[in-house]
Amino acid sequence: MIFRLGQRVRTTVDAPAGWPGAFAAPAGTLGVITNKSAVSSSYGVVLDGDPSGMPAGYEPHEITPAE
């Protein structure tokens, strides 16, 4: 599936914390597409509740449109 910038999505996989004390999100977390990788098929998604506001990389099969 092709997603567009600004689109609301829901994750289909867990996002474990990258380091102790970092934000972790379970599958089903909502977020917004903020960018598309120029060198891979991944999308940058800022997850709701992530205090860093940094996008996490998700492959197209790891996200679905939010309804």
C-alpha positions in Angstrom: 0.0 0.0 0.0 1.1 3.6 -0.7 0.7 6.1 2.1 0.8 9.9 1.9 2.4 12.5 4.1 0.1 13.6 7.0 -2.0 10.4 6.8 -3.1 8.8 10.1 -2.0 5.2 10.5 -2.1 2.4 13.0 0.9 0.1 13.6 0.6 -3.6 13.2 3.8 -4.5 15.1 5.2 -3.6 18.6 7.8 -0.8 18.8 10.1 -1.7 21.6 12.2 0.9 23.4 15.5 1.6 21.6 17.3 2.1 25.0 16.4 2.0 28.7 13.7 4.6 29.5 12.9 5.3 25.8 9.3 5.3 24.4 7.8 1.9 23.6 4.5 1.4 21.8 2.4 -1.7 21.4 0.9 -2.8 18.0 -2.2 -0.7 17.4 -0.6 2.6 18.3 -1.8 5.5 16.1 0.6 7.9 14.4 1.1 10.2 11.5 3.2 9.7 8.4 5.9 12.4 8.3 8.3 11.3 5.6 9.1 8.6 3.0 12.6 7.1 2.8 14.4 8.0 -0.4 16.5 4.8 -0.2 14.1 2.2 1.1 10.4 1.4 1.2 10.0 2.6 4.8 7.9 5.5 6.1 8.7 7.8 9.0 5.8 7.7 11.5 5.5 10.0 14.6 3.6 7.8 17.1 1.0 9.3 19.3 2.3 9.8 22.9 6.0 9.7 21.9 7.5 12.6 23.8 10.5 12.8 21.5 8.4 13.6 18.4 10.9 11.7 16.3 9.6 9.5 13.5 10.1 5.8 13.8 10.7 3.8 10.6 7.9 1.4 9.5 7.7 -0.8 6.4 4.3 -0.6 4.5 3.2 -4.0 5.8 3.8 -2.8 9.4 1.2 0.0 9.3 -2.4 0.3 8.1 -4.6 3.3 7.5 -6.4 4.5 10.7 -10.1 4.4 10.4 
